[in-house]
Amino acid sequence: MTTGADLASALPGRVVLDPDVLAGVSVDRAGLASAGRPLALVRARTTEDVVTALRWASAHGVPVVPRGAGTGLAGGANAVDGGVVLSLAGMDRILQVDPAGRTATAQAGVLTADLAAAAAGHGLWYAPDPASRAISTIGGNVATNAGGSCCLKYGVTGDSVAALTAVLADGTVVRTGSRTRKDVAGLDLTSLLVGSEGTLAVVVEVTVRLRRQPRPAATVVASFPDLDTAAAALVAVTAVADPALLELMDGTTVRAVEDLTRMGLDASTGALLLLQCDGADAAEEAARCAAACERAGASYTAHTDDREQGEALLEARRQAYPALERLGTTLLDDVCVPVPQVPALVRAVEAVAARTGLTIGTFGHAGDGNLHPTVVYDATSPAQVDAAGRAFDGIVEAALSLGGTVTGEHGVGLLKQPWLARQLGTAERALQARIKAAFDPQGLLNPGKAL
Ligand SMILES: Cc1cc2nc3c(=O)[nH]c(=O)nc-3n(C[C@H](O)[C@H](O)[C@H](O)COP(=O)(O)OP(=O)(O)OC[C@H]3O[C@@H](n4cnc5c(N)ncnc54)[C@H](O)[C@@H]3O)c2cc1C
């Protein structure tokens, strides 16, 4: 019988068998997702550690769940029974920043904010900005193709990934992509690995593209009497401007953030839109956006060119989920619809809240059509747990019926798996299964997730 002790002798000093530690690395931040009991945790520090762990696992037919910081919101990093949790968090070195070539290379466990700070030290900018950037790893961001606020103008994580080093299930090291600005040699394996949620390979090194720092942004905040009016306004804004970010927070979320931060947000608002323009004509574009919000029914708009004030408002948005988590147990959804359908989506979410009797705080990257309706419930009440599940499903159902996707940026993981068959056709799923088999014939990498 395969034991954790066998693995420990193959990887001296890297393997943890303590049940308390194992419990801590068996779940991510998703609610209501099941988790198994792992055999062992491997704390990799080098690519060779990852190779050894995967060779051992494939020789013994043991499943492996790659893990970054465990901030995922879909259950993707949740352990599986009898498997190995392979943590990349200790691979945390920034290997190179190349200012002339405008790239940076980092080990997978580097925190995204640290990578961005290293780039900023050379006057450059790593654009993707998930709200979790201070606590999530670049490897996890690649594996989930994480989004963020600036993605509206500058793209999601995958748009900034130039090259990867990854280890296949059998321990083979592969290098995909290149540092060049353009590269069409062969199939685009980099894009295939981005967003594959640890099911195709374990990413050990990431080379990202950097940009020049953007010009100082002009920030607009607009308050609306209700969510419906705000959603209509955001469609109007995207018709007249190309903001770098365009975020929505409903009244429930604003009040939760205000309770947490005491930063002086208007707690009586029905909904807020927060946007930034950073082009050469940022101030003029911001004024155009503010005017569009007023025409669409904003009760109040304000704009500022002050970097600190703008950053403070963005920080308020980043606190949306932590603030809602203080209201009860939360089940955060992640759906994306075509932008013109956002008003219909927020109406559908409000109907779900009315139907289930639960509070749902809605916020998100509305300019992308990507919302995070967050169901708040009492986990000690079986009736509320059941209602939360129904609310979650009702939101996903609404997004699909509006031509949207079951996940915009958090990934399928475990939570959205039942929905994947609804979104993808039979032929597409079969093709995905054949691709998975080509990378991981024994099906050992993150089994039961994502695909
Ligand atoms: C407060 C908060 C705010 C958030 N805001 C955002 C946001 O704005 N945008 C967004 O997209 N997400 C957001 N998230 C979700 C989460 O932070 C992202 O999904 C992030 O990319 C996960 O990174 P991680 O290092 O924590 O990965 P984990 O949670 O550890 O893993 C996530 C998935 O990636 C796989 N994986 C991790 N590392 C590797 C690797 N090196 N190789 C192969 N597979 C790997 C895992 O198996 C799992 O399937 C937020 C989460 C929180 C808690």
The ligand as a Tripos MOL2 file, in Angstrom:
@<TRIPOS>MOLECULE
LIG
   53    58     1     0     0
SMALL
NO_CHARGES

@<TRIPOS>ATOM
      1 C1        -10.7220   38.3950   -1.3460 C.3       1 LIG1
      2 C2        -10.5780   37.6860   -2.6590 C.ar      1 LIG1
      3 C3        -10.6230   38.4310   -3.8280 C.ar      1 LIG1
      4 C4        -10.4850   37.8000   -5.0710 C.ar      1 LIG1
      5 N1        -10.5080   38.5700   -6.1920 N.ar      1 LIG1
      6 C5        -10.3410   37.9760   -7.4110 C.ar      1 LIG1
      7 C6        -10.3670   38.7690   -8.6110 C.ar      1 LIG1
      8 O1        -10.5130   39.9940   -8.5970 O.2       1 LIG1
      9 N2        -10.2210   38.1130   -9.7920 N.ar      1 LIG1
     10 C7        -10.0440   36.7510   -9.8620 C.ar      1 LIG1
     11 O2         -9.9240   36.2190  -10.9630 O.2       1 LIG1
     12 N3        -10.0240   35.9890   -8.7440 N.ar      1 LIG1
     13 C8        -10.1590   36.5620   -7.5280 C.ar      1 LIG1
     14 N4        -10.1450   35.7930   -6.3890 N.ar      1 LIG1
     15 C9         -9.9700   34.3240   -6.5150 C.3       1 LIG1
     16 C10        -8.5130   33.8210   -6.4060 C.3       1 LIG1
     17 O3         -7.6930   34.7240   -5.6810 O.3       1 LIG1
     18 C11        -7.9260   33.5620   -7.7970 C.3       1 LIG1
     19 O4         -8.6140   32.4900   -8.4010 O.3       1 LIG1
     20 C12        -6.4250   33.2500   -7.7920 C.3       1 LIG1
     21 O5         -5.9540   33.2000   -9.1240 O.3       1 LIG1
     22 C13        -6.0740   31.9580   -7.0710 C.3       1 LIG1
     23 O6         -4.6820   31.9460   -6.8270 O.3       1 LIG1
     24 P1         -4.0800   31.0060   -5.6930 P.3       1 LIG1
     25 O7         -2.5970   31.1360   -5.7180 O.co2     1 LIG1
     26 O8         -4.7180   31.2610   -4.4000 O.co2     1 LIG1
     27 O9         -4.4940   29.5750   -6.2620 O.3       1 LIG1
     28 P2         -5.2260   28.3570   -5.5260 P.3       1 LIG1
     29 O10        -6.5020   28.7810   -4.9320 O.co2     1 LIG1
     30 O11        -4.2540   27.6630   -4.6420 O.co2     1 LIG1
     31 O12        -5.5230   27.4100   -6.7830 O.3       1 LIG1
     32 C14        -6.4600   27.7790   -7.7470 C.3       1 LIG1
     33 C15        -6.4610   26.7420   -8.8800 C.3       1 LIG1
     34 O13        -5.2240   26.7820   -9.5840 O.3       1 LIG1
     35 C16        -4.5230   25.5440   -9.4840 C.3       1 LIG1
     36 N5         -3.1140   25.9110   -9.2920 N.ar      1 LIG1
     37 C17        -2.6100   26.7570   -8.3540 C.ar      1 LIG1
     38 N6         -1.2900   26.9110   -8.5560 N.ar      1 LIG1
     39 C18        -0.9670   26.1470   -9.6260 C.ar      1 LIG1
     40 C19         0.2500   25.8880  -10.3290 C.ar      1 LIG1
     41 N7          1.4070   26.4490   -9.9810 N.pl3     1 LIG1
     42 N8          0.2280   25.0330  -11.3920 N.ar      1 LIG1
     43 C20        -0.9310   24.4540  -11.7790 C.ar      1 LIG1
     44 N9         -2.1130   24.6630  -11.1520 N.ar      1 LIG1
     45 C21        -2.1220   25.5070  -10.0870 C.ar      1 LIG1
     46 C22        -5.1680   24.8020   -8.3130 C.3       1 LIG1
     47 O14        -5.0900   23.4030   -8.4800 O.3       1 LIG1
     48 C23        -6.6040   25.3020   -8.4020 C.3       1 LIG1
     49 O15        -7.3030   24.5720   -9.3670 O.3       1 LIG1
     50 C24       -10.2980   36.3890   -5.1360 C.ar      1 LIG1
     51 C25       -10.2510   35.6490   -3.9540 C.ar      1 LIG1
     52 C26       -10.3880   36.2800   -2.7320 C.ar      1 LIG1
     53 C27       -10.3110   35.4490   -1.4770 C.3       1 LIG1
@<TRIPOS>BOND
     1     1     2 1
     2     2     3 ar
     3     2    52 ar
     4     3     4 ar
     5     4     5 ar
     6     4    50 ar
     7     5     6 ar
     8     6     7 ar
     9     6    13 1
    10     7     8 2
    11     7     9 ar
    12     9    10 ar
    13    10    11 2
    14    10    12 ar
    15    12    13 ar
    16    13    14 ar
    17    14    15 1
    18    14    50 ar
    19    15    16 1
    20    16    17 1
    21    16    18 1
    22    18    19 1
    23    18    20 1
    24    20    21 1
    25    20    22 1
    26    22    23 1
    27    23    24 1
    28    24    25 2
    29    24    26 1
    30    24    27 1
    31    27    28 1
    32    28    29 2
    33    28    30 1
    34    28    31 1
    35    31    32 1
    36    32    33 1
    37    33    34 1
    38    33    48 1
    39    34    35 1
    40    35    36 1
    41    35    46 1
    42    36    37 ar
    43    36    45 ar
    44    37    38 ar
    45    38    39 ar
    46    39    40 ar
    47    39    45 ar
    48    40    41 1
    49    40    42 ar
    50    42    43 ar
    51    43    44 ar
    52    44    45 ar
    53    46    47 1
    54    46    48 1
    55    48    49 1
    56    50    51 ar
    57    51    52 ar
    58    52    53 1
@<TRIPOS>SUBSTRUCTURE
     1 LIG1         1 GROUP 0 **** ****
